[in-house]
Amino acid sequence: MGSESPTNPNSISEGNRTVYPMSPPEIDKRTAEQKAIDDWLPITSSRNAKWWYSTFHNVTAMVGAGVLSLPSAMANLGWGPGVVILILSWVITLYTLWQMVEMHEMVPGKRFDRYHELGQQAFGEKLGLWIVVPQQLICEVGVDIVYMVTGGKSLQKVHKLLCKNCKDLKTSYFIMIFASVHFVLAHLPNFNSISGISLAAAIMSLSYSTIAWAASAHKGVQEGVEYGYKATTTAGTVFNFFNALGDVAFAYAGHNVVLEIQATIPSSPEKPSKGPMWRGVVVAYIVVALCYFPVALIGYWMFGNNVEDNILISLEKPTWLIVAANLFVVIHVIGSYQLYAMPVFDMIETVLVKQMNFKPSRMLRFIVRNVYVAFTMFVGITFPFFGALLGFFGGFAFAPTTYFLPCIIWLAIYKPKKFSLSWFTNWICIFLGILLMTLSPIGGLRSIILNAKTYGFYQ
């Protein structure tokens, strides 16, 4: 795989050598104005991150509160398929993440700091934008809206558990409380400035995952536990399987921010950024495995097909432990929200400054970011069932950006030899990714139809 060389439509062949008509690493041909804009934009303004920054940024991006629904997904998949899909998802997404890390600096003197820049290199200036940006925005904005609701609902659970005699407050108010934090944090300028929040979030994700599986193990295998499928009809079993497929697969959605994270790491021809970035990714994936596998397998083993959608609900007691786990979820989704919001801020600010010629200023940033937080809060309050909708729409965006778009870009740029190991590996990932993109929204749509009666606006 490493022996393949990227093919650039702008390259000129000279004998056995490929020459790129681009500036070599040591020459910066940007004008002073362009450099000032790049130094202001969130993704490119700070390039002094250490390798371990990429570890906790990736853990924060990858491990979502969705880890708590993995035992329920296992109940719909069954032992055999469930374990296979868990492991396959981990391996495939680690491989596609490696591809993205490798492609970040595949053209001498150029860094692809954003996912869509990589898309433009592979598919052309306009088509690349249209292929990548809509999918990336669905993922990032969608995840931020889901985290608004998740944060609000977790705060609501804490309130109910600690204050049993208090009057019930609407979820909307708790979402507003959660959003108030982001009206402040959204003004941190770039990835490196949120590294402390990201570290706290990564620690929290490991903490509530550990609480989930350790408390389940402590509770022991429940009396009369059953491991068969819950649904009584074949159609029900199949649709639940498709839905669970989506739950497991979308547990790995960190690819949408990986190039943006790598852009913060310093790089030189002698020491490219892919070294420290890959080290960080490997450590992050070990942490992800420590979060996902024990929760999914121990949770299902203890409760069988009676496990709740959220494993913490199955645990019920002790109250203090469930309160702590929910507070950890809140802190984690605060960090995750910021991580997914940063590339969106970068896109909006780039369009305003580079295309609409707005002056880079604190006021511009203040308005843009407050409007974005207000928008995600409003959608979260209006559609508190947004997570169910994302299971459907997310299938069209999460599967490509995570499972097979990196493989298509790799094939388009590196052009590996037909029937070589690299060629086969990429086509297998593409096939499985397309299968996932097709099947999981079917399960998601059925879930929406069945639960539509329980959905309410502004709850």
Disulfide bonds with the S-S distance in Angstrom:
Cys163-Cys166 1.44
